[in-house]
Structures are given as structure tokens and as C-alpha cells.
Amino acid sequence: MSRRPVNPARRLADGGSIPFVGSAHSKSRSSPLLSVILLAVGAVLLIGYLYSGSGKTTIEKEALSKVEGVVSCTLEVQRALPVLKKAYGDSMLKVLHVGPETCSVVSKLLKEEDTEAWGVEPYDLDDADANCRSLVQKGIVRVADIKFPLPYRAKSFSLVIVSDAVDYLSPKYLNRTLPELARVSVDGVVIFAGYPGQHRAKVSELSKFGRPAKLRSSTWWIRYFLQNSLEENEVAAKKFDQASVKRSYKPACQVFHLKSYH
């Protein structure tokens, strides 16, 4: 989800934001020193822009998602945290989030009082910022392929929240991953999945995830859960719906509440 950056050097050439450039164009022969200075300033601005681009804030990413028509269910998790806290209560005190951009979710959860949070990033963290690298170094966030057993003991977390991850798994790997998510949780698993037709696969997406997202209908998911003995957590689902109404919250992603294995 990248937006083509505006070239700072081009801005300098246009002369709209740098004083005295317009008057320089009026001269038949421009000063060589002025040209050198302008090129140097342009290079500095370009380097600064590229350096800061890898550390976009959550607000910037959310705005960019809306512009490109791509819905991020990981950003949706952050919006839904107050509703999840109302629905799950004490189960939100020890949470595992699984999905891309997990550092942003974990960081937000850690700011909550009496909340422990961990994360699993299913893909490479080539563009991770300093905060995310710190979480990885501390072992709070792990990079792990979720097609294989998770590196945690059974019932390690009260609640497991998943976003933008299961959409990229074929049924073959879903059969391995969903039971693992249920295994490491005590009070349930919450899955945020995209709606069919919600976004289009892009070249950058294919290079990172290996395949385009398979956005399935709620009917498909419910049938799949039943076929694999994954029960809906009806109590939590009802509380979530009630809290959503009170807070005027309407999820942009599908939200499924599943029970853990006991």
C-alpha cells in the first residue's frame, strides 16, 4: 500500500515554494552558485523524505488505505479495541495479536493499564521502525510463519486476535493455523477478515504475501468453522454487538468470535 511520492526536486524546479526562484528565471544567465545551492537543497529534502517515509504514523496509513480503497483489518482492530474490551473484559488483560503490522496493535495494547500483549508477524519486517525493532528484540513480537505450529504453549494467552492473516491462507493451511490459534488461547479467538470485493491484489502485495488475498463470504467462513469443529463464542459475539451499537461502531471487516479448545 504505497503512494507515489512527490519528487521534491521537481518542486524545486517549479519554484513555487522557494523564495527568489521566480526572479532567478527572469535573468538570461542564472548564477552557477545558485544552481548548485538549489540542487543541494533538493537532494537534502529528497533524502529526508525517503528516510521519513518508512515510519508512517497509524493515521497516515489509515488515510492512505482509504485513498487507495484498501481496507486494513489490522487498523480495524485498533479502532475496535474499546469494543473488544467491553465484550471480553478481563480476557483483554493478556492478548496475542497475529497479523501484519502487529507492532502497531501491540504498542497500543501495551499503553492500556494492566494489559500484557504479544504479537506474531507472519511476514518479513524489512521496513520496521525503531519501536517495532525494539519489540522484536525484547521477544514481545516474533516473526513466525503461521502455517506451522505457533511458538507458544497451550493456553498461553487469554485472547488471540487475528487480522489480515487468514485471508492469505488456503484451506490446507487454515486447517493447521486455526486449531493452533485456538490451542494457545483460553477464552477465545477473534478473527478480523476482509469482505469479498473489498480490495484488489497488487504487485507489492503478491511479493510480500506470496498470493492475493482470498476474501471469503461470511457463509463460507461459518461453514468452514462448523466443518472443523470450531464453535462460535455466542456470548462474546452478543456482547461485542451490543457494545458496537452503544459506541456507534460499525466494523469495516468481518468479525468472528470463536471458542478455544478445552
Phi, psi and omega in degrees: 000076183242145179251136182296120185287151174284131183283113181300327181296324179293321177302319181295321180295324179291332175075018184280333187245358180250122180301149173075356181292321181300318180292331180293325181292336183286343180276142181291328179233113181278154181288130177301323180297319179297320179298317179297318180297315180297319178296320180295315179298318179299318180296318179297315180297320180296315179298317179296321179295313181295322181294319183280343184295332183283350183246045181299143177284167178300322180296317179296319180294321180294317179295319180295321178299318181294320180297317184275357178076018180254128180263123177265116179286340175290318173296327179294324176301317180296321177294326186273356185305315178299324179289320178297320179298321179292322183282323187255347175056236184295342179293344179274008181275343179217097191240142170245124174255136180237122178153166177297152183062028183297334180302323181292322179290314181298317180300320180291320179294322182293341177283345179283144181291138178058034179242129173256139183216144175226165181217151173237119177262114184284351186231170182299149180250054183295326184252027182294143177275180185297321180296318180293318178299324178295318179297324178291316180297327179279353181082007179286321175247134178240146173264116185211141177283115186282002174281353180239166182307138179289147184278048180221153176285163178300141177058039179284337185229148177293316184222142175243127179244131184237137177211143176053033182234307183292339179296339183261005182256136173285162178307328179302315182274334174300324179299336178267318189285313183298317175300327178294319179297320178291327182295319186273000181252158179255313187253002175139174179232132177247123182248124173257114183234152181285155174277149176303137179077011185284325175209167183253146178290141179237165181301317180297324179294317181295323181290330182273313186266346178087345182197157176288156178295137176259090184277114187255158179282164178297326178298317179299313182296314182298318178297319180296316179300317181295318181295336183248021174058034175259110186274144176288139175273086188296322181297311180294321180298319180294316179296322179297316179297318180295316179294325178297318180295316182296326182262006181054041181260127177238111183299140175272353178235162173287140180236122180242137180246117182242151176279157175277168175279139179234000000 
